[in-house]
Amino acid sequence: MDLLLLFILAAIAGAAAVAGIIIWSTQRATSSAITSYFKASEYILETGEPPPKWLAKPWHKRLFRSARSGVTHSELMARFDDLVRFFEHCRFFEDEWAREQMLAQLASIRQNWQDRARV
């Protein structure tokens, strides 16, 4: 009976440890993602250019030497659209006016990027 109780306590402690690790890692990943979106938007709004991190090929594409170098315009625009979608649903704004202002600035920059790609 004592062995069964010990096993149950160990199983509960193990499950609590696993749950704690899952919660911690999820919070860390979420925080990192949110931070990267805000840093990217700050860089874009200040310079009007894509962040340097966006111009680097993803690690899984750098593994293959035959993969083309650089990032295509369509890949940059896909990242930009992902950034805009994040801010459309983000809750970290003071009010709706601030969100609309940021989205308007990003839309203007997106149009500039599109115009440069056509030339």
C-alpha positions as CSV (number, residue, x, y, z in Angstrom):
1,M,0.0,0.0,0.0
2,D,2.9,2.4,0.8
3,L,4.5,1.6,-2.5
4,L,1.2,2.4,-4.4
5,L,0.9,5.8,-2.5
6,L,4.5,6.6,-3.3
7,F,3.9,5.8,-7.0
8,I,0.8,8.0,-7.1
9,L,2.6,10.9,-5.5
10,A,5.6,10.5,-7.9
11,A,3.2,10.4,-10.9
12,I,1.4,13.6,-9.7
13,A,4.7,15.3,-9.1
14,G,5.9,14.3,-12.6
15,A,2.7,15.4,-14.3
16,A,2.9,18.8,-12.4
17,A,6.6,19.2,-13.6
18,V,5.7,18.4,-17.2
19,A,2.7,20.8,-17.1
20,G,4.9,23.5,-15.6
21,I,7.5,23.1,-18.3
22,I,4.9,23.2,-21.0
23,I,3.4,26.4,-19.6
24,W,6.8,28.0,-19.2
25,S,7.9,27.2,-22.7
26,T,4.6,28.3,-24.2
27,Q,4.8,31.7,-22.4
28,R,8.4,32.1,-23.5
29,A,7.6,31.3,-27.2
30,T,4.6,33.7,-27.2
31,S,6.7,36.5,-25.6
32,S,9.4,36.0,-28.2
33,A,7.0,36.0,-31.1
34,I,5.2,39.2,-29.8
35,T,8.5,40.9,-29.3
36,S,9.7,40.0,-32.8
37,Y,6.5,41.4,-34.3
38,F,6.9,44.7,-32.4
39,K,10.6,45.0,-33.2
40,A,10.0,44.4,-36.9
41,S,7.2,47.0,-37.0
42,E,9.4,49.6,-35.3
43,Y,12.2,49.0,-37.7
44,I,9.9,49.2,-40.7
45,L,8.2,52.4,-39.5
46,E,11.5,54.1,-38.7
47,T,13.4,53.1,-41.9
48,G,10.8,52.1,-44.4
49,E,12.9,49.0,-45.2
50,P,12.6,45.3,-44.3
51,P,14.3,44.3,-41.1
52,P,17.7,42.6,-41.6
53,K,16.3,39.4,-40.1
54,W,13.7,39.2,-42.8
55,L,16.4,39.4,-45.5
56,A,18.3,36.4,-44.2
57,K,17.2,33.0,-45.6
58,P,15.6,30.7,-43.0
59,W,17.9,28.1,-41.5
60,H,16.1,25.2,-43.1
61,K,16.7,26.8,-46.6
62,R,20.3,27.5,-45.9
63,L,21.0,23.8,-45.4
64,F,20.8,23.2,-49.1
65,R,23.6,24.9,-51.1
66,S,21.5,24.7,-54.3
67,A,18.8,26.9,-52.9
68,R,18.8,30.4,-54.3
69,S,20.4,33.2,-52.3
70,G,18.4,36.0,-50.9
71,V,14.7,36.4,-50.2
72,T,12.2,37.0,-52.9
73,H,9.8,40.0,-53.0
74,S,6.8,37.7,-52.6
75,E,8.4,36.1,-49.4
76,L,8.9,39.7,-48.0
77,M,5.4,40.6,-48.8
78,A,4.1,37.4,-47.2
79,R,6.0,38.3,-44.0
80,F,4.6,41.9,-44.2
81,D,1.1,40.6,-44.6
82,D,1.6,38.3,-41.6
83,L,2.8,41.3,-39.6
84,V,-0.3,43.4,-40.5
85,R,-2.6,40.5,-39.7
86,F,-1.0,40.3,-36.2
87,F,-1.6,44.0,-35.6
88,E,-5.2,43.8,-36.8
89,H,-6.0,41.3,-34.0
90,C,-3.4,42.4,-31.4
91,R,-4.7,43.6,-28.0
92,F,-1.6,45.6,-27.0
93,F,-2.9,49.0,-28.1
94,E,-4.0,51.9,-26.0
95,D,-7.1,52.4,-28.1
96,E,-8.5,51.7,-31.6
97,W,-7.1,55.0,-32.9
98,A,-3.5,53.9,-32.2
99,R,-4.1,50.6,-34.0
100,E,-5.6,52.4,-37.0
101,Q,-2.7,54.8,-37.2
102,M,-0.1,52.0,-37.2
103,L,-2.0,50.0,-39.8
104,A,-2.3,53.1,-42.0
105,Q,1.4,53.7,-41.8
106,L,2.1,50.1,-42.5
107,A,-0.3,50.2,-45.5
108,S,1.6,53.2,-46.9
109,I,4.9,51.4,-46.5
110,R,3.5,48.3,-48.1
111,Q,2.4,50.3,-51.1
112,N,5.9,51.9,-51.4
113,W,7.4,48.4,-51.4
114,Q,5.0,47.3,-54.1
115,D,5.8,50.3,-56.2
116,R,9.5,49.7,-56.0
117,A,9.1,46.1,-57.0
118,R,7.3,47.1,-60.2
119,V,10.1,49.4,-61.3
